[in-house]
């Protein structure tokens, strides 16, 4: 029995060795023949570079498994880039072309310096060519920290016959027989390797450079049903599944930013009802040109609660977005929260946001007012309809479900907010509310967005500051803006 098992294992090893040797020889030949320069392959790889540059913030630590000649790794502008490939000829050419990056000859199934951790790991057009996809995912997992992202693309099975045809015609890089995995196959294999899929979608409908036509097909049509069913490649973004923190670890501190305009009657209750969270909680009030005594009331309450770390700032600009930015700039906490001063979201709900962040279940926690029944006057009917429409629209654009984009309570890590700020020029200063500045920024960073249902309450002081038609028009413009800058690119 043991002898038979050993013989079978030996046969399996030989089969894998033959498999690997054939593919190594094949890709060495491809590198020498410069097949990537052929018409179809060249445009395809140029388009992939555009997609990956959108997905990956520059100046991160990036590992590419199956890096080929290193073109894609160089295109994403890493602060430190490492490329692995089992083809000696590919690695030789990569080192010549990009001396500032590190390239190593290594089979993707093998272990590689487990001490090195990366912010992003790229696996482009590789899973279809692997002996054991799960093992490679498990090897990749060894090089992840909790905030790492794995981004991969692989061919759609619908293109199996067309690809064989164009390869025979010499219009694309030749390949050996492929695995032809589906999105569900890859998601399952990632799950088995302890990853969680954040988002997935299709890219590249027209894989040949054709003026005007390729732009229409690859920027617009491929992003819409049913044309997306016929896309050439699937894109998947995943993260390591969160692990509960150890009890002995330091509890993260919290900064709660409270934009306050004409909210004098709510300041006292905010001090009384807001819980202390984690390793310490500071309240940061940003008063915005009130016509009542809001600023004076904040100062009075700070003096009356000396045990609570608190700050107050007068807003020089206008709008909630400006107030939130001022508050975040002066925050010292590890976790940043927004609490609207009208307290339609109860301060007592904030611990569930904190727990979701600390547990890793969320990297961007968004309050949702549309799950539980609302109090009678909490949200006007037309506002509710508008929220549902924009929820649908933005979920499609961001490729992650987000049920209530305009709930004022949003929570994220300070380190991620700093990245959003550094990347803000991509979107520009377009959002008077502040909600979409954070949502779009989080989507651009591929953060895991998690909705936190809360009960939305009536105001007890003051009146709503939302201008239904004016702000509704602004939101429609933001839908178009997000479509242009996130999805149809």
Legacy VTK file of the C-alpha trace (Angstrom):
# vtk DataFile Version 3.0
C-alpha trace
ASCII
DATASET POLYDATA
POINTS 489 float
0.000 0.000 0.000
2.771 2.418 0.952
4.806 1.344 -2.089
1.858 1.950 -4.409
1.237 5.362 -2.881
4.896 6.240 -3.283
4.862 5.106 -6.909
1.768 7.212 -7.599
3.362 10.200 -5.925
6.505 9.737 -7.994
4.477 9.543 -11.173
2.697 12.729 -10.188
6.005 14.502 -9.621
7.305 13.405 -13.031
4.112 14.613 -14.702
4.458 18.007 -13.080
8.126 18.171 -14.004
7.317 17.419 -17.646
4.509 19.973 -17.566
6.827 22.635 -16.158
9.709 21.846 -18.486
7.524 22.105 -21.593
6.126 25.444 -20.490
9.518 26.824 -19.547
10.866 25.945 -23.002
7.758 27.428 -24.621
8.035 30.771 -22.824
11.768 30.940 -23.446
10.978 30.605 -27.161
8.257 33.259 -26.889
10.712 35.657 -25.242
13.302 35.099 -27.971
10.775 35.507 -30.791
9.319 38.700 -29.258
5.766 37.408 -29.754
4.445 40.085 -27.390
5.101 42.596 -30.143
2.518 41.104 -32.497
-0.509 43.237 -33.338
-3.188 41.637 -31.165
-0.928 40.847 -28.227
0.631 44.309 -28.177
-2.675 46.164 -27.912
-3.995 43.667 -25.347
-1.006 44.209 -23.050
-1.165 47.989 -23.469
-4.787 47.951 -22.381
-3.963 45.761 -19.373
-1.340 48.314 -18.295
-4.016 51.029 -18.304
-6.343 48.888 -16.185
-3.669 47.983 -13.629
-2.447 51.576 -13.342
-5.986 52.573 -12.409
-6.224 49.819 -9.800
-2.822 50.232 -8.155
-1.747 53.373 -6.348
1.795 54.317 -7.309
4.732 53.934 -4.896
3.523 50.685 -3.319
5.472 47.477 -2.787
4.404 45.214 -5.666
5.107 41.541 -6.422
4.232 40.111 -9.837
4.071 36.325 -10.139
4.658 35.276 -13.743
6.118 38.658 -14.639
7.352 37.788 -18.131
9.540 40.617 -19.400
8.503 42.953 -16.579
6.485 45.445 -18.647
3.374 45.357 -16.454
5.335 45.528 -13.194
7.159 48.620 -14.415
3.906 50.204 -15.635
2.342 50.328 -12.139
5.223 52.500 -10.800
6.063 50.564 -7.613
8.305 51.947 -4.879
9.800 48.447 -4.769
8.943 45.900 -7.447
9.763 42.196 -7.487
9.001 39.960 -10.473
9.055 36.148 -10.448
9.079 33.952 -13.541
10.282 30.427 -14.295
11.567 31.365 -17.760
15.297 32.258 -17.676
14.977 34.113 -20.969
12.066 36.221 -19.735
13.973 37.117 -16.558
17.102 38.011 -18.540
15.147 40.401 -20.747
13.298 41.894 -17.778
16.563 42.653 -15.974
17.969 44.319 -19.070
14.871 46.426 -19.647
14.184 47.476 -16.018
17.361 47.507 -13.910
15.589 49.415 -11.129
13.304 46.440 -10.405
14.168 43.038 -8.938
13.593 39.921 -11.036
14.059 36.336 -9.870
13.917 33.054 -11.776
11.457 30.967 -9.750
8.519 28.625 -10.346
5.275 30.143 -9.038
4.599 26.929 -7.066
7.828 27.274 -5.063
8.420 29.035 -1.743
10.138 32.404 -1.905
11.491 34.437 1.047
8.383 34.394 3.236
9.611 37.407 5.213
8.879 39.755 2.312
5.390 41.274 2.380
3.837 43.272 -0.432
1.017 45.806 -0.726
-0.125 44.423 -4.090
0.446 41.062 -5.756
-0.231 40.798 -9.501
-1.077 37.525 -11.227
-1.734 38.442 -14.854
-2.630 35.779 -17.444
-1.046 33.075 -15.305
-3.757 30.948 -13.655
-4.704 29.426 -17.011
-1.106 28.194 -17.388
-0.520 26.687 -13.915
-0.246 23.084 -12.784
-1.882 23.795 -9.383
-3.647 27.145 -8.986
-4.539 26.640 -5.312
-0.909 26.002 -4.361
0.179 29.199 -6.109
-2.497 31.181 -4.265
-1.275 29.666 -1.004
2.298 30.687 -1.807
1.096 34.201 -2.589
-0.763 34.320 0.745
2.588 33.987 2.537
3.619 37.403 1.209
0.494 39.315 2.280
-0.067 41.620 5.219
-3.669 42.346 6.316
-4.001 45.272 3.898
-2.511 43.528 0.866
-4.413 43.181 -2.396
-4.112 40.405 -4.935
-5.149 41.475 -8.439
-5.400 38.944 -11.230
-6.753 38.649 -14.737
-7.382 35.546 -16.814
-9.011 34.719 -20.136
-12.731 34.055 -20.500
-13.530 30.553 -21.726
-15.755 31.992 -24.476
-12.556 33.117 -26.178
-10.954 29.670 -26.283
-11.619 29.050 -29.985
-11.079 32.665 -31.178
-7.749 32.796 -29.343
-6.589 29.565 -30.910
-7.466 30.996 -34.321
-5.626 34.309 -33.895
-2.625 32.480 -32.442
-2.476 30.248 -35.515
-2.631 33.353 -37.680
0.313 34.810 -35.754
-1.696 37.750 -34.373
-1.307 36.914 -30.662
1.149 35.283 -28.279
1.017 31.483 -28.713
0.089 29.387 -25.662
0.042 25.737 -24.675
-3.240 24.041 -23.607
-4.940 26.157 -20.924
-6.944 25.564 -17.726
-9.839 27.863 -18.804
-11.192 28.723 -15.367
-14.435 30.618 -14.689
-14.875 33.497 -12.238
-16.546 31.112 -9.798
-13.642 28.655 -10.125
-11.121 31.354 -9.278
-13.238 32.719 -6.405
-13.455 29.222 -4.896
-9.710 28.648 -5.219
-9.000 32.027 -3.619
-11.332 31.111 -0.764
-9.484 27.824 -0.219
-6.221 29.797 -0.039
-7.731 32.120 2.606
-8.606 35.077 0.374
-11.838 37.044 0.046
-12.937 38.480 -3.308
-13.717 42.207 -3.106
-14.805 42.802 -6.697
-14.681 41.272 -10.166
-15.589 42.428 -13.660
-14.741 42.033 -17.341
-12.314 43.944 -19.558
-11.361 44.089 -23.264
-14.044 43.327 -25.816
-12.084 44.377 -28.923
-8.457 43.178 -28.592
-6.990 44.883 -31.677
-5.982 48.515 -32.096
-8.691 50.083 -34.262
-9.138 53.876 -34.062
-12.409 54.897 -32.330
-13.800 51.344 -32.350
-11.457 49.937 -29.694
-12.242 52.875 -27.395
-16.002 52.413 -27.729
-15.827 48.665 -27.177
-13.205 48.603 -24.399
-14.135 51.700 -22.408
-17.916 51.509 -22.619
-19.585 48.451 -24.134
-17.535 45.883 -22.213
-18.692 47.467 -18.925
-22.375 46.938 -19.752
-24.608 43.870 -19.888
-24.927 41.858 -22.123
-21.747 42.911 -23.971
-19.687 42.130 -20.838
-20.503 38.433 -21.314
-18.247 38.404 -24.385
-15.204 40.097 -22.816
-11.760 38.630 -23.356
-10.462 38.786 -19.793
-11.804 38.690 -16.229
-10.397 40.941 -13.495
-10.524 39.915 -9.813
-9.477 41.964 -6.777
-9.154 40.043 -3.497
-7.726 40.507 -0.020
-6.574 38.157 2.754
-9.512 37.034 4.863
-9.455 39.041 8.125
-8.102 37.457 11.274
-9.452 38.514 14.672
-6.893 40.642 16.575
-5.204 39.198 19.635
-6.604 40.516 22.939
-3.160 41.697 24.064
-2.703 44.005 21.078
-3.024 47.754 21.581
-6.549 48.954 20.973
-6.740 51.541 18.178
-7.672 55.088 19.176
-10.564 56.968 17.584
-11.210 60.499 16.365
-14.874 61.436 15.851
-15.340 64.474 13.610
-18.623 66.333 14.159
-19.497 68.947 11.497
-21.883 71.354 13.200
-23.851 74.216 11.681
-26.824 75.636 13.591
-26.813 72.647 15.953
-26.464 74.327 19.357
-29.229 72.221 20.895
-27.467 68.937 20.025
-23.979 69.636 21.385
-24.671 68.702 25.006
-26.314 65.373 24.117
-23.359 64.505 21.856
-20.991 64.812 24.821
-23.303 62.827 27.050
-24.171 60.020 24.623
-21.013 59.403 22.597
-19.209 56.339 24.016
-15.485 56.038 24.618
-14.082 53.602 22.057
-10.903 51.533 21.890
-7.691 53.057 23.173
-9.215 56.503 23.557
-11.714 58.754 21.791
-11.424 62.418 20.883
-14.294 64.605 19.727
-13.419 67.130 17.027
-16.096 69.728 16.327
-15.949 71.841 13.177
-18.394 74.745 13.390
-19.546 76.042 10.004
-20.792 79.668 9.977
-23.789 79.091 12.264
-26.460 81.737 12.755
-27.117 80.471 16.300
-24.669 80.036 19.204
-23.298 76.638 18.122
-19.626 77.632 18.511
-20.139 79.105 21.975
-22.102 76.028 23.047
-19.289 73.742 21.903
-16.776 75.763 23.934
-19.084 75.616 26.959
-19.517 71.848 26.702
-15.769 71.298 26.282
-15.198 73.233 29.502
-17.966 71.241 31.214
-16.415 67.878 30.175
-12.677 68.229 30.935
-12.282 64.445 31.069
-13.202 64.122 27.379
-10.458 64.945 24.858
-12.136 67.528 22.615
-11.276 70.208 20.062
-13.229 72.838 18.180
-12.378 74.631 14.938
-14.109 77.397 13.057
-14.588 76.485 9.426
-13.109 78.960 6.948
-14.496 77.287 3.839
-18.049 76.127 3.208
-19.791 72.773 2.953
-19.633 69.543 4.904
-16.756 68.171 2.813
-14.573 71.114 3.801
-15.547 70.664 7.463
-14.722 66.948 7.439
-11.331 67.561 5.830
-10.475 70.174 8.446
-11.462 67.771 11.209
-9.503 64.856 9.758
-6.412 67.054 9.278
-6.415 67.755 13.017
-7.320 64.249 14.159
-4.838 62.068 16.045
-6.780 58.783 16.195
-5.976 55.564 14.327
-9.606 55.324 13.191
-11.507 58.307 11.776
-15.288 58.596 12.187
-17.878 61.121 11.060
-20.899 61.812 13.266
-23.459 64.299 11.993
-24.389 66.801 14.695
-28.119 66.322 14.025
-27.814 62.851 15.668
-30.185 61.241 13.184
-27.576 58.474 13.504
-27.369 57.749 17.217
-23.911 58.064 18.846
-24.682 54.785 20.615
-24.360 53.020 17.235
-20.694 53.942 16.804
-19.291 50.862 18.639
-20.556 48.569 15.877
-18.571 50.621 13.344
-15.491 50.355 15.556
-15.901 46.591 15.950
-16.245 46.084 12.177
-13.035 48.014 11.557
-10.949 46.385 14.281
-12.090 42.866 13.347
-11.106 43.470 9.725
-14.629 42.866 8.470
-14.559 46.395 7.091
-11.846 48.671 5.759
-14.398 51.366 4.979
-17.560 51.207 7.116
-20.620 52.977 5.748
-23.816 53.602 7.673
-27.078 52.381 6.112
-30.401 54.018 6.962
-32.466 51.974 4.508
-32.632 48.580 6.260
-34.623 49.193 9.443
-37.957 51.097 9.474
-37.433 54.827 9.911
-39.195 57.157 12.283
-42.058 58.949 10.521
-40.286 62.194 9.653
-36.668 60.982 9.483
-36.469 61.046 5.653
-38.861 62.589 3.156
-40.290 60.241 0.516
-38.556 61.836 -2.486
-35.256 61.817 -0.590
-35.754 58.091 0.047
-36.399 57.407 -3.656
-33.337 59.434 -4.586
-31.201 57.484 -2.132
-32.343 54.160 -3.586
-31.581 55.284 -7.148
-28.130 56.559 -6.281
-27.426 53.420 -4.255
-28.135 51.306 -7.330
-26.089 53.566 -9.602
-23.026 53.787 -7.389
-23.016 50.075 -6.563
-22.790 49.377 -10.285
-20.056 51.947 -10.755
-17.944 50.928 -7.753
-18.365 47.159 -8.289
-19.102 46.736 -4.583
-22.552 46.804 -2.990
-23.094 50.062 -1.128
-26.649 50.571 0.001
-26.762 54.143 1.314
-24.169 56.524 -0.081
-25.495 59.637 1.675
-25.581 58.395 5.254
-23.383 60.851 7.122
-21.572 58.268 9.257
-18.511 56.882 7.525
-15.471 55.284 9.151
-11.991 54.461 7.859
-8.418 54.012 9.025
-6.250 57.112 9.218
-3.557 55.486 7.052
-6.115 54.844 4.295
-7.431 58.397 4.520
-3.873 59.654 4.016
-3.682 57.600 0.797
-7.033 59.006 -0.347
-5.688 62.523 0.192
-2.508 61.775 -1.760
-4.614 60.377 -4.614
-7.287 63.094 -4.529
-6.012 64.844 -7.642
-7.315 61.911 -9.701
-10.900 62.959 -8.909
-10.409 66.617 -8.022
-12.434 68.746 -5.607
-15.925 67.908 -6.812
-17.984 66.896 -3.758
-19.648 69.442 -1.435
-20.973 66.670 0.831
-17.725 64.804 1.542
-19.405 61.400 1.219
-18.344 60.747 -2.356
-14.843 62.065 -1.911
-14.350 59.262 0.630
-16.355 56.600 -1.232
-14.600 57.177 -4.556
-11.238 57.330 -2.837
-11.910 54.064 -1.006
-13.015 52.419 -4.257
-9.856 53.608 -6.000
-7.787 51.973 -3.231
-9.806 48.729 -3.501
-10.819 48.942 0.162
-13.390 46.456 1.423
-16.597 48.476 1.907
-19.030 47.172 4.500
-22.513 48.528 5.160
-23.488 48.917 8.842
-27.294 49.090 9.288
-28.464 51.721 11.760
-31.855 53.111 12.760
-32.378 56.562 11.309
-34.053 58.938 13.742
-35.990 62.196 13.606
-34.181 65.416 14.374
-34.771 66.727 17.870
-33.352 70.179 17.103
-33.138 72.317 13.972
-34.124 71.418 10.397
-32.550 69.506 7.530
-29.856 71.306 5.546
-30.294 69.177 2.417
-31.625 71.101 -0.595
-33.458 68.369 -2.453
-33.374 69.554 -6.061
-30.044 71.379 -6.002
-28.245 68.510 -4.310
-30.058 65.916 -6.428
-28.690 67.581 -9.548
-25.206 67.558 -8.033
-25.529 63.848 -7.345
-26.510 63.145 -10.940
-23.389 64.976 -12.054
-21.356 62.861 -9.638
-22.792 59.670 -11.132
-21.542 60.821 -14.527
-18.228 61.861 -13.014
-17.718 58.500 -11.299
-18.647 56.660 -14.488
-15.953 58.554 -16.371
-13.218 58.277 -13.713
-13.867 54.794 -12.247
-15.771 52.557 -14.633
-15.581 53.761 -18.236
-11.821 54.290 -18.381
LINES 1 490
489 0 1 2 3 4 5 6 7 8 9 10 11 12 13 14 15 16 17 18 19 20 21 22 23 24 25 26 27 28 29 30 31 32 33 34 35 36 37 38 39 40 41 42 43 44 45 46 47 48 49 50 51 52 53 54 55 56 57 58 59 60 61 62 63 64 65 66 67 68 69 70 71 72 73 74 75 76 77 78 79 80 81 82 83 84 85 86 87 88 89 90 91 92 93 94 95 96 97 98 99 100 101 102 103 104 105 106 107 108 109 110 111 112 113 114 115 116 117 118 119 120 121 122 123 124 125 126 127 128 129 130 131 132 133 134 135 136 137 138 139 140 141 142 143 144 145 146 147 148 149 150 151 152 153 154 155 156 157 158 159 160 161 162 163 164 165 166 167 168 169 170 171 172 173 174 175 176 177 178 179 180 181 182 183 184 185 186 187 188 189 190 191 192 193 194 195 196 197 198 199 200 201 202 203 204 205 206 207 208 209 210 211 212 213 214 215 216 217 218 219 220 221 222 223 224 225 226 227 228 229 230 231 232 233 234 235 236 237 238 239 240 241 242 243 244 245 246 247 248 249 250 251 252 253 254 255 256 257 258 259 260 261 262 263 264 265 266 267 268 269 270 271 272 273 274 275 276 277 278 279 280 281 282 283 284 285 286 287 288 289 290 291 292 293 294 295 296 297 298 299 300 301 302 303 304 305 306 307 308 309 310 311 312 313 314 315 316 317 318 319 320 321 322 323 324 325 326 327 328 329 330 331 332 333 334 335 336 337 338 339 340 341 342 343 344 345 346 347 348 349 350 351 352 353 354 355 356 357 358 359 360 361 362 363 364 365 366 367 368 369 370 371 372 373 374 375 376 377 378 379 380 381 382 383 384 385 386 387 388 389 390 391 392 393 394 395 396 397 398 399 400 401 402 403 404 405 406 407 408 409 410 411 412 413 414 415 416 417 418 419 420 421 422 423 424 425 426 427 428 429 430 431 432 433 434 435 436 437 438 439 440 441 442 443 444 445 446 447 448 449 450 451 452 453 454 455 456 457 458 459 460 461 462 463 464 465 466 467 468 469 470 471 472 473 474 475 476 477 478 479 480 481 482 483 484 485 486 487 488
